[in-house]
Amino acid sequence: MTSFNNINPPKVLQSPRRGKTFGGFDSHEFKLLKKLPLGEIKYFESTGSTNDEALAWAAKGAPDLSLVIADEQTAGRGRLDRKWFTPRGTALAFSLILRPATDSHLSRTIGLAALSIADALIQHGLAPQIKWPNDILLNRKKTAGILIETVWSGAEVDSMVIGMGINVHKGSIPPQALLQFPATSVEDELGHPANREVMLDNVLSAFISRRPQTDSEDFIKSWEALLAYLGEQVQVRAGEDDLYTGELLGLDPDGGLRLRDEHGRIITASVGDVSLRPRA
């Protein structure tokens, strides 16, 4: 675990009621999180969406690395407006506010979040893969997802909100009828329950440690090394009409996905309205 020395503990603006706990969180204390160089913390026992809370807070000037956590989300969402299932007491649902931010590094910011979750899972003895651009897999099943949204000030990006959801306990997996991709939980893969506070601390510690490295070539190499389906035939759908099929080669310097199609042409897919699947 990364150690951060000489920091001012983050201010907890909203915390669990005394006597209430959040999957291992010491109620009213957030002992592990207070060791991290975060901005401020808001905790909700239940909310519609941590990203919505964070976007509103960011628009009011929340400091860099401020954190919104919820034990339950009733209107959580992922990319392409897909519903994100977060029952009480089962998952990690949190959003991190970044400033300053720039939309030119959106793809690398997604990679930063994905690598941070992967790092935390590796610390638990698991072998995650990153399903580009925003999902984390265990045994080729979805375990976590990322949603990045921005707050604008005129034509400039004022701040960025990174929403992350992790299936920690078995009860976090959506009903089969809601699944668009096979899913699993950390508990299922470990064979025993995991502590949500420790998992959250691991993710945030990795995020803070990796953040200064996002402009480096090594960052792209680390991201690329964990790509799911590397060297395999995949399909990438961009928008409603464009479907590309080819061998997944890796990433370009901006974090875009590189494919080689059946004619030997190199195709690059950028982060956006894009979905990736292994070829049937």
HELIX and SHEET records of a PDB file:
HELIX    1   1 LEU A   33  LYS A   35  5                                   3    
HELIX    2   2 THR A   50  ALA A   59  1                                  10    
HELIX    3   3 ARG A   79  ASP A   81  5                                   3    
HELIX    4   4 ASP A  103  HIS A  105  5                                   3    
HELIX    5   5 LEU A  106  GLN A  123  1                                  18    
HELIX    6   6 LYS A  170  SER A  172  5                                   3    
HELIX    7   7 GLN A  176  LEU A  178  5                                   3    
HELIX    8   8 VAL A  186  LEU A  190  1                                   5    
HELIX    9   9 ARG A  196  ARG A  210  1                                  15    
HELIX   10  10 ARG A  211  GLN A  213  5                                   3    
HELIX   11  11 GLU A  217  ALA A  225  1                                   9    
SHEET    1   A 8 LYS A  11  GLN A  14  0                                        
SHEET    2   A 8 GLU A  40  PHE A  44  1                                        
SHEET    3   A 8 SER A  66  ALA A  70  1                                        
SHEET    4   A 8 ALA A  91  LEU A  98 -1                                        
SHEET    5   A 8 GLU A 156  ASN A 167 -1                                        
SHEET    6   A 8 LYS A 141  SER A 153 -1                                        
SHEET    7   A 8 ASP A 135  LEU A 138 -1                                        
SHEET    8   A 8 GLN A 129  LYS A 131 -1                                        
SHEET    1   B 5 ILE A 266  ALA A 269  0                                        
SHEET    2   B 5 LEU A 257  ARG A 260 -1                                        
SHEET    3   B 5 ASP A 242  LEU A 251 -1                                        
SHEET    4   B 5 GLN A 233  ALA A 238 -1                                        
SHEET    5   B 5 VAL A 274  PRO A 278 -1                                        
END                                                                             
